[in-house]
Amino acid sequence: IRADAHDRSVTLAFADVVDKLDIALMGRVEAQGDDFGGFVDVVYMSISDRVSRPVADFRGEFDMTLMDLAFVWSPTEGRYSGPEVYGGMRYMGPDFELQVQLPQQPPIQTGLDASYTDFLLGGRYVAPINDDWRLVFSGDLSAGDSDGTWSLAGYGIYRNGPHRFYGGYRHLEADFEA
């Protein structure tokens, strides 16, 4: 994870994020007819850490809510197969708080609590393996309140009756004006 603000940047390794992770929730609901459909994709995570040094104690918290709401158009025959285009909105709500406690001083607090709503446009390719399994590759862009986002994903879908179970990887980058 990399965060840039005011000509400064912070980079965290994935292992560090997992070590500091308080909670992460992910959910997706999708419905599709023959030609049109839609989905809601929600991610929430909370990371925190506390560090004590001889000069000060530091406490940081980062919460992030990410939601994609989109309509899907499938130009080919068959549900959940072939190329598809989607568009809608992306909501991002980063909340960051940093507290510094110096000896014999009141605590110093700073942070960011903002929300960004962007227009979202993307595409995906759904490759059927058999009746129960699909591979999906997707990419999208969004812009609006943020300075822009993009994401790439690859995941597998297992179908069990009317239910689908997803597993895979998604990379998302977002630029915010601080």
Beta strands, then each sheet from edge to edge (+ up, - down):
strand 1: 2-5
strand 2: 8-11
strand 3: 21-32
strand 4: 36-52
strand 5: 57-73
strand 6: 82-101
strand 7: 108-113
strand 8: 116-128
strand 9: 133-144
strand 10: 149-160
strand 11: 163-174
sheet 1: 1+ 2-
sheet 2: 3+ 4- 5+ 6- 7+
sheet 3: 3+ 4- 5+ 6- 8+ 9- 10+ 11-
end
